[in-house]
Amino acid sequence: MAFAWKQAGMSYNKYLSIAAQAIRKSLKEQARATAERRSQMELKYSRWENGKQGEVKFLGTAPQA
């Protein structure tokens, strides 16, 4: 038996993203605002050489609501 998200042709990460979005939309206003703030993320990258961190580069941020 295959999973429904596989049969729909999506990845597990996409499935989780859709499920989390549905849960956030079902919350009351106060809890929804808190949950939406937690869902924001940013992506940073830095190269380490000889045990020292190099320059930090920001690769992207989540779109602001």
N, C-alpha and C positions, 0 to 999 in steps of 0.2 A: 504494500500500500504506500503510495507516494504522498508526500505532504502537499497540502493545498497551495502553499506559496510556491512550491516547485512546479506544480501543474499550471499555475498562473504565469510561469515564466519569469519570476523575479528572484532576486537573491534574498538570503536570510536577513541581511542588513536592511534591505529595502522594506521587507516585511515588518521588521521591528520598528523601523522609522514610522511606517503607516500606523501601526498599533499604538505607538507612543503618542502620535499626533491625535488619534481618536480619543485616547484617555485624557490628554490635556484639554481637548475641547469639551469633554463631559464634566469637567470640574467646575465648582462654583468660582465666581470672579476672583476672590482673594487668593484661593489656592491656584487658580489658573495663572495668575500673574507671577507667582513664585515659581511654578513649574516651568513656565516659558523662559524665565531668567536663567534657570538651571540648564536649560537645553541649549543655550548659546555656547559656542566654542570658537576657538581660534587655533590656527596651526602655525607653529614656530619651528624653525630648523636652525641648527648650528653644528658645525663640524668640530670635533675634538681632536687635538693633536698633542702628543706628548703630555697627556693628562691635563691640558688646559683647554677651556672652552673658547672657540673662536667667535666671530661676529654672529649675532642672532638675527635671522632673517624671518620676517613675517610673510608666510605664504598665502594666507587668506583668513578671512573672518566670516562668521555666519552673518547672513543678512539681518539687519535690525528690523524688528516689527514696527 
